[in-house]
Amino acid sequence: MNRNPAPLAYVALGSNLGDSLANVQRAMEWLGALSARPLVRSTLWRTTPVDCPPGSPDFVNAVVALSPRRGETPETLLAKLHAVEQEFGRQPKQVLNEPRPLDLDLIAWGDKRRRSKALTLPHPRAHERKFVLQPLAEIAPDLVLPGQTQTVFQLLAGMASGQVLLAAR
């Protein structure tokens, strides 16, 4: 019997186009179907846009931890995340960080590291983003992202960000 469970994959969800709250909730259901065990879900957070075009609406953000199925790789999971985004109406980018009905980012997969044109693990800016760290700290406060020396909770506590996060209702 394997006493070392497979590493968890952490996925950040965001939406700021359409019914963002419903989009993120529905996307969590889709992600649940990709997980070998029940998802671990953060609270949904309403957040102010960061590095987005002027006038961009607020986001609804969350993070989930899923248990990859046997044979899944970070690359195959990323392809599935992109397919889910397309199901929600995501179009190819016209403008950097433009409003979108659904954005799914693979933040980390255990201690795996990747650096390719398609995928960088851990996500290269996750440790700098309050809208990722706040929900991630709810479900994995003691997680140390590969390449970091502090836990997610410590990174969040040390963050000087003017970004506003409120629990979404």
Secondary structure, DSSP 8 states (H G I E B T S, - for coil): ---S----EEEEEEE-SSSHHHHHHHHHHHHHTTBSS--EE---EEE--SS--TT---EEEEEEEE-B-TT--HHHHHHHHHHHHHHTT----SSTT---S-EEEEEEETT--EESSS-EES-TTGGG-HHHHHHHHHH-TT---TT-SS-HHHHHHT------EEE--
